[in-house]
Structure formats: structure tokens, C-alpha cells
Amino acid sequence: MDDIYRYIDDHLSDSLAELQELCRLPTVSAQGQAIQETAEHVAGRLRSLGFESQVLGKEGAQTGGRPAGHPVVYAYQRGASARTLMFYDHYDVQPPEPLDLWSSPPFQPTLREDKLYGRGVCDNKGNIAARLAAIRAWKEARGQLPCSIKFCIEGDEEIGSPHMEEFVEEHRELLAADACIWEGGGVTWEGRPQVTLGVKGLLYVELEAKTINRDAHSSWGTTLPNAAWRLVWALSTVKGPDERVLIDGFYDAVRPATPEERAAVGAMPSEEGETLKTYGISDFLCGVRGLDFRLRHLFEPTATIDGVISGYTGPGPKTVLPARATAKMDFRLVPDQDPDDILAKLKRHLAGRGFGDIEVRTMGEERPARTPVTDPFVAVVGDAVQAVYGREPVVVPSMAGTGPLYPFVKTLGLPTADCGIGYPDARIHAPDENIRVGDFLLGTKAVAALLGRFAQSS
Amino acid sequence: MDDIYRYIDDHLSDSLAELQELCRLPTVSAQGQAIQETAEHVAGRLRSLGFESQVLGKEGAQTGGRPAGHPVVYAYQRGASARTLMFYDHYDVQPPEPLDLWSSPPFQPTLREDKLYGRGVCDNKGNIAARLAAIRAWKEARGQLPCSIKFCIEGDEEIGSPHMEEFVEEHRELLAADACIWEGGGVTWEGRPQVTLGVKGLLYVELEAKTINRDAHSSWGTTLPNAAWRLVWALSTVKGPDERVLIDGFYDAVRPATPEERAAVGAMPSEEGETLKTYGISDFLCGVRGLDFRLRHLFEPTATIDGVISGYTGPGPKTVLPARATAKMDFRLVPDQDPDDILAKLKRHLAGRGFGDIEVRTMGEERPARTPVTDPFVAVVGDAVQAVYGREPVVVPSMAGTGPLYPFVKTLGLPTADCGIGYPDARIHAPDENIRVGDFLLGTKAVAALLGRFAQSS
């Protein structure tokens, strides 16, 4: 692999320049900015590396009567072995706001010391660039790819990938492969490479209580129904101070961690101290620490109030009895919980507890998925990163967050793992998103190493 | 009294013009507008009617190291009998917002058909004007007042009269009198005059939960404490869906309605149908109707959430775990509940239920007070309004709302009652505040009748 690694080293500045060019496109999916332009740009880059590439589902396209979402960049290139590796990525980024907290403009990617700053330099354009750099190195050093490669690069990830399940269903054959590298990944605080295998699912709802048809003077607290009270009481039945979710059957489908998953979590480094310090607290919920902390964080579902508003919230007092109250809630789900099932249970719970008047509106659903730690593909990825980083990888059975992994695991039947350029202070979704150049280089080499190993695996 | 009533009829347009002049001053106490100017204007009008008048506590004055609040207009005029009647009023008004819902500008009082529209035309400048018109009629028709009269007209009523208790305490001798006419009053939907004898007290607090030092990604719902949950759980322990306040000892000092008060409430007309229709509901809390409804509304204390806010409350979903949550609450108190005592009990309650982390900030306190329905002054007022309106008055032992009655009843020892120009659709505190000219005329005559009867009472 020395020839390939040398090519990567020698062309680092070209690769970073290409990443910077990609990051100058302000591809904010939440605001519909630069979508088509970025998709075409990425497809063009893939073509220049010898891929057949298509931009599927141009803006404004309809699927089954509904808008198809932002276009997906699909690409394919045949390699030497019969094995096909898919890369799932996304070309869209989070909004850059708040702008005043950036040290340099978010869409003018800037190198300072050993870091590149800009929106998307890590999540996820940086990973796209590293993957393309690894592919170019193989092509230039060896003339062809060791295995076949497909790319599936969507433009809706930062708004919850509302169309990915449907897209994968409709393009099952086009997307057929043997394994999938997920979008993110990187190293721990100590510099160990981290390979993550799963995601949680999500149910996002808005609850609304409406009582009277207009706000009333608060002296009517005696006899008129108060929407804020209704909502507070309803919410308080969903989860209690012991952190146990009280919806009947909420935990029924929770798949316990396997012995191998527990062992993997047991081998993860402890980063509790950093987390406590970051949030200025001395203890976690329920006092969990060590293995219990990590198992709870990665294998337990949640019920979170994301926001709540009712009545008068300005300065000083105002005596008003609110007619309307709303809360946003998310439930992070674990295999095999199903967002539709949890939604139905939530509605039944509210009705059963006397809160049938609370309206429940769905604002997002994603299903959880995990690749088993015992899948042979996990060993292939682990072996590749160990060779490049010279450190034993940390295998993380699932992240605590959410992504559209489910259709890749379930519909396409692919084992998945990530392998990326991030590090804990990359500030994705936040001001001053950044990568360390050294991580970009190692992440590129890891992808290159993986291509070679994967080509020979079975 | 015919000479006096005739004078009032003949000078109606002058009286309305004076009211309009007063209402052109935008005396919004919450915004500190036109305060001194209005106080001087009112004092000047009183002097022109033969009162000795002072503006006490100019703006910027200090009392015991604290700002003394907006000035109080005090006035005195000796009359024929030894009896002294005090009028408590306020020259400040509520903010006029939302402006776009006014049919004419709030500070350009406008006559349309039989109504005068403008901020303060009813609450409380209209009552001041009616009282001055009655006094002028006595002076012009008879040369002197039948009894001595004092005015105590404050400028902080619409922001909760934070200084009235202290002011009365400090001016006990200046304010000595035999009885007090309260600021409001008027007629029912059926046109019966209404005489109200008491007010509820108030404790207004802001509760704040703070957990982590910044908002977190909601995937941390597993292990990081969520301020919105803390606040929801804490609030849900304060009152349950059966509407019973759960703070230990909350009801201890509640003075039950006397048989005479119950009888008075029993004789009140039912306005439940109008209230249900106004708020678009089919039932009151706890299903109360008839006497139970009125007793609950007038004699029971409340715990009301006036507002609550935490986390993300904009459009669409955002997965965030809030670091901070606040709620505003008011407790309407009845005799002999004490706001300080209820505050201490609330804090003990929260600490005792495991919510000692919730900060409680006081934003307002007023004590409840009632004049007994059996007080002879009530009969004098009832007799006067019956003579003018030709209908039996409705005696209301207490309003459901709050006002600074306590120091007048307790510190000065005065019986109190109201006698005013309002009607149920006067829209006080709301856009299109208005009075009916006929009510202004009757309310003026009722005050005139009262002065004569009060002079001869004992």
C-alpha cells in the first residue's frame, strides 16, 4: 500500500483544495440553498474519477404524488474484484447560524494552523472528499479500483432524510452491494479510530393542548380550563422523575444488547469526565457511570421534551390564563422499536390517562438499525483502520443519534460501519466546525486500506 | 336630588369632554408614560372643584431607600356633615397593545353612536370623571358638598400597586375617613347595578429550572438532565387534574363564606351562559354550575400557569435538550391567605418533593380583603344605586380579581364598596375599551345620590 499512501501524502494539498471548493457551496438543506448545484458538482467530480454518475430525482420531482425531496447523487465504478462497497454520504449541511460565533465565515473554508474551518468540512463534505482522494490514489497508483464502488449521496440528511426509505425501496437493484460505509466516523479524544455500527431511530412529535378559544384573565383560574396545565399534566404522565417512560408497551420491542455488544461497550474508553465538564454537572441521570453509563446512552430509548411554550413568556408578570400550549418531543428509539408503533402507543396512552384532548402531530420518523458486532465486515473495517492508525479501533455498536441506516441494513441487507475523518471537537452542527488535517490524511488512508482489504474479503 | 340630577344631565357633554381630555394622556404605567403630567392634570381638576390637592411622591422619590413608585394624587374637601368619604381611584391605564385591533386610536377617545371608545374611558379615568361630575353638580346646585371627601388616586394600579400598602401605612392620618368607594363597578348584562365588596389577593412567581450549562443534542436524553422535564414534573406536583392545589397547608387560612355572603352570592344573577359562549366551551372546570360556580369563582383560591417556555419553540422539529425552563404562575388568594406565607409553603413544597433545584422568584404580592356584606355602608351604597337605577342592586361579596383593597380595609379600617360606570362588554385591558354614555350618566347620578345619603348615615 506504500505507493497509494505516498500518492495520498503527495496530493494532500490538492485534496484539501477540492474539499474547500466543495465547502464554498452553501448547501443548507433546511433552507433549500445550492442543492442542485452541489449535487451536479459532486456528480461531476465522481465522473472525473471514472464513475458513471447520475443525479436522481431533480428538484421538483414527485414520487407517488409527494415531492421526492432533494436529488440523490448515485455513482458506480467497476473494480477488479467481484465485491461491491457502497458509500452512503450526504452533500447537504446544517444551517451555519449563529454566524457571529464563527471565527471565519462558514462558507469560506479557512486553514488555520493544523485545522480547516468551515460548515461541512467534517459533516459530511470532508468525508466525501477523503473518500474521493482515496479512490483517486488507487486509480493513479494502480490503474483501477480493487473492488467495485457505489456512492449514494443524499441531500436531505440534515433535515431527517424523510425520503431515504422510499428511495432505497425504489432503487433496490441499482443500490445492490455487499457492504456499506456510513457517512461519519473518526477518532476518540485519545486518537483511537472509532468504528460505529448502528443508529437510534426517532419519533418527533408536537403536542398541543387547546382549551378555551382565547386567552382569559387569570382570575378565571377558578373555572376555565388552562391549556398550560393540561399540557403539563399530560407530559408528566409520559415520563416520571425516575426517567422511566410510562407509555404502556414502550419498552416491549427493545432488543437487549448481545453479550458481544456488551463486551464491545465494555472495551470503549470512558469519556464521562469530559462530558460532565462540558455540561457543567457533577452527575448523570440516575447516577450512572462506567459501563452502565455507556449501555444506557447507546442501548436505551429516550423521551425528551425539546421545547414547550404557552401563555405569557415576556419580561415581568402578566396575569393570563392560556388558551393554547404546545410541546415538541422526541423519542430516540432502539431496535426493534418502530416509530409508528410508538406513536400509536403514545396516542393510546394520552387517551387512556384522560388526555384525549391533546393533539399529537408527527414531525419526523426514522427507524433504528444496528449491524451486529460479529459481522465479518466489522473485522475488515477494524483491520484496515488498525493498519493505518497503528491503534486498536474502538467498536461502537450504536451511536446515540439517528440516521437513515435502516433501509441500508434492512431493505438492502448490507452490513454497515463508519470510517471517517472526525474528532470529538469537530463541532459538527455548531459554529467553527473543523477538522484536523492529520485526521483528514489518516481517514483518507484508512479508506484506501479498506478498499484493498474489502476486495479480498468474502 | 332633582336639581342635582338636572345639573348632571345638562352638563353631560362637558363631563364627557373632560373625560376625553383626560384619556388623551397616554398614562401607561407599565411603560412609565405621561405619569407626572397626568397626576398634575388630575390634581388641577380637583383644585378647580375646591379641593386641597397634592401630588405625593414625585417621580424619582425614594421611600426607605426604595423607589416610591408613581406619585399619588391626594385631595380633600370639607363638606356639610362630619362624615368623610374616600374615593380610591387610579390615573394609570393598561398598555393599549395590540393596536391593530382598535377601531379608533386608543388615545384619541372617540364617540360612536352611544359609546365612547378609548384606553381608560372605563378603567379608571371614566370613573374619576363621573365622580368629579357628581361633585361639581353638588357644588353648583347646592354651594357645598354634603359630606367631606378625600381622593386617593394612584398611578401604579395596572402594574400591581406595589407601593400602596406602604403608602397607606405612611399616610394613615392623612387618609383617615369613614368609608371608601372603590375604583370600579357598574351594571350587569341585565342592567342591574352591581356593588362589589372585596378582592382576592395575589402571589405572582416565576419558577426556573436550570440543569446543564448549555443546550445539548437531544441524543443526550439518556443521561443529561433536561430542564423542561424538571419544570414539568415540579409544576405537576403543585396542582393535579382534579384542580386541587397540592401545596401543604395551602387552604389552611381560607375563610369560608359566611351565611350572609352565601346568600348574597345566591341572589346574584347567573351569567354562566355568557361566559361559556365567550370562551367557546361547554363546561366549567369540575362541572360546576349555579351557586357552586359562583362560590368557586369568588371564594376559592387558584394556582394558574400564566406562561411557560423552554427549548426550541419555532417552526418544525429541532432535536435539542433544554438547559433552562421557566414558568410564570399566579395564585389568587382569598382571606385570610397571606402571599408571604403561601410563597414559603410553595418553596417548602418544592423542596419536599425533590425540586429544591427549582428557583422561585417573586414578581408580585397583594393581600386579599373583603368588607362584610352586613356592614351598614353596604346598605347605604345599595340604597343610593337602587334610587338611581330603579333596580335592586346585585351585591357581590368579592370579585375574582385583585386590587390594593387590603390597606384600606385593614390599615385604615374602612368599609369599602364600588359604584361605577362599567358594563360587561366594556373591554377593560383589551382593545376597544368603551363605556355606554347612559351608564356614565347613571353612574354619575349614583355617586351624587350616595354623597347625600352617606352624609346622613352613621
Contacts between the chains, C-beta under 8 A, distances in Angstrom:
chain1	res1	chain2	res2	distance
A	160	B	317	7.1
A	200	B	219	7.0
A	202	B	319	7.5
A	204	B	317	4.4
A	204	B	319	7.2
A	211	B	281	7.3
A	212	B	279	3.9
A	212	B	280	6.3
A	212	B	281	5.8
A	213	B	279	5.9
A	213	B	280	3.5
A	213	B	281	7.8
A	214	B	279	6.9
A	216	B	279	6.4
A	217	B	401	7.0
A	217	B	429	7.3
A	218	B	302	7.5
A	218	B	304	4.7
A	218	B	306	5.8
A	218	B	330	5.3
A	218	B	332	7.2
A	219	B	200	7.0
A	219	B	302	7.7
A	219	B	332	6.0
A	219	B	399	7.5
A	219	B	400	3.9
A	219	B	401	4.3
A	219	B	402	7.3
A	220	B	297	7.9
A	220	B	400	7.1
A	221	B	302	3.4
A	221	B	303	7.1
A	221	B	304	3.7
A	221	B	330	7.5
A	221	B	332	6.2
A	222	B	285	7.3
A	222	B	296	5.2
A	222	B	297	4.6
A	222	B	300	5.5
A	222	B	302	5.5
A	222	B	332	7.6
A	222	B	400	6.3
A	223	B	275	7.9
A	223	B	284	4.2
A	223	B	285	5.2
A	223	B	286	7.9
A	223	B	288	6.3
A	223	B	293	6.3
A	223	B	296	6.1
A	223	B	297	5.4
A	224	B	275	8.0
A	224	B	279	6.0
A	224	B	281	7.4
A	224	B	284	7.0
A	224	B	285	6.8
A	225	B	281	7.0
A	225	B	285	5.9
A	226	B	304	6.2
A	226	B	305	6.1
A	228	B	305	3.8
A	228	B	306	7.8
A	228	B	307	7.3
A	228	B	308	5.5
A	228	B	327	7.9
A	229	B	239	6.8
A	229	B	241	7.9
A	229	B	304	7.9
A	229	B	305	5.7
A	232	B	232	5.4
A	232	B	235	4.8
A	232	B	236	5.5
A	232	B	305	6.7
A	232	B	308	7.3
A	233	B	236	5.8
A	233	B	240	7.2
A	233	B	241	5.2
A	235	B	232	4.7
A	235	B	236	7.8
A	236	B	232	5.5
A	236	B	233	5.8
A	236	B	235	7.8
A	236	B	236	3.6
A	239	B	229	6.8
A	240	B	233	7.2
A	241	B	229	8.0
A	241	B	233	5.2
A	241	B	354	6.6
A	275	B	223	7.9
A	279	B	212	3.9
A	279	B	213	5.9
A	279	B	214	6.9
A	279	B	216	6.4
A	279	B	224	6.0
A	280	B	212	6.3
A	280	B	213	3.5
A	280	B	214	8.0
A	281	B	211	7.3
A	281	B	212	5.8
A	281	B	213	7.8
A	281	B	224	7.3
A	281	B	225	7.0
A	284	B	223	4.2
A	284	B	224	7.0
A	285	B	222	7.3
A	285	B	223	5.2
A	285	B	224	6.8
A	285	B	225	5.9
A	286	B	223	8.0
A	288	B	223	6.3
A	293	B	223	6.3
A	296	B	222	5.2
A	296	B	223	6.1
A	297	B	220	7.9
A	297	B	222	4.6
A	297	B	223	5.4
A	300	B	222	5.5
A	302	B	218	7.5
A	302	B	219	7.8
A	302	B	221	3.4
A	302	B	222	5.5
A	303	B	221	7.1
A	304	B	218	4.7
A	304	B	221	3.7
A	304	B	226	6.2
A	304	B	229	7.9
A	304	B	319	7.8
A	304	B	321	5.8
A	305	B	226	6.1
A	305	B	228	3.8
A	305	B	229	5.6
A	305	B	232	6.7
A	305	B	310	7.0
A	305	B	311	6.7
A	305	B	322	7.1
A	306	B	218	5.8
A	306	B	228	7.8
A	306	B	311	5.2
A	306	B	312	5.4
A	306	B	317	7.5
A	306	B	318	6.2
A	306	B	319	6.1
A	306	B	320	5.2
A	306	B	321	7.4
A	306	B	322	7.3
A	307	B	228	7.2
A	307	B	310	6.3
A	307	B	311	3.5
A	307	B	312	4.0
A	307	B	313	4.6
A	307	B	318	7.3
A	307	B	320	7.2
A	307	B	322	6.9
A	308	B	228	5.5
A	308	B	232	7.3
A	308	B	308	5.9
A	308	B	309	6.9
A	308	B	310	5.1
A	308	B	311	6.7
A	308	B	313	7.3
A	308	B	325	7.3
A	309	B	308	6.9
A	309	B	309	5.1
A	309	B	310	7.9
A	309	B	313	4.1
A	310	B	305	7.0
A	310	B	307	6.2
A	310	B	308	5.1
A	310	B	309	7.8
A	311	B	305	6.7
A	311	B	306	5.2
A	311	B	307	3.5
A	311	B	308	6.7
A	311	B	328	7.3
A	312	B	306	5.4
A	312	B	307	3.9
A	312	B	328	6.3
A	313	B	307	4.6
A	313	B	308	7.3
A	313	B	309	4.1
A	313	B	326	7.6
A	313	B	328	7.6
A	316	B	30	7.7
A	316	B	363	6.6
A	317	B	160	6.9
A	317	B	204	4.4
A	317	B	306	7.5
A	317	B	328	6.5
A	317	B	330	7.4
A	317	B	363	4.3
A	317	B	364	5.0
A	318	B	306	6.2
A	318	B	307	7.3
A	318	B	328	7.3
A	319	B	202	7.5
A	319	B	204	7.1
A	319	B	304	7.7
A	319	B	306	6.1
A	319	B	330	5.3
A	319	B	402	7.9
A	320	B	306	5.2
A	320	B	307	7.2
A	321	B	304	5.8
A	321	B	306	7.4
A	322	B	305	7.1
A	322	B	306	7.3
A	322	B	307	6.9
A	325	B	308	7.3
A	326	B	313	7.6
A	327	B	228	7.9
A	328	B	311	7.2
A	328	B	312	6.3
A	328	B	313	7.5
A	328	B	317	6.5
A	328	B	318	7.3
A	330	B	218	5.3
A	330	B	221	7.5
A	330	B	317	7.4
A	330	B	319	5.4
A	332	B	218	7.2
A	332	B	219	6.0
A	332	B	221	6.2
A	332	B	222	7.6
A	354	B	241	6.6
A	363	B	316	6.7
A	363	B	317	4.3
A	364	B	317	5.1
A	399	B	219	7.5
A	400	B	219	3.9
A	400	B	220	7.1
A	400	B	222	6.3
A	401	B	217	7.0
A	401	B	219	4.4
A	402	B	219	7.3
A	402	B	319	7.9
A	429	B	217	7.5
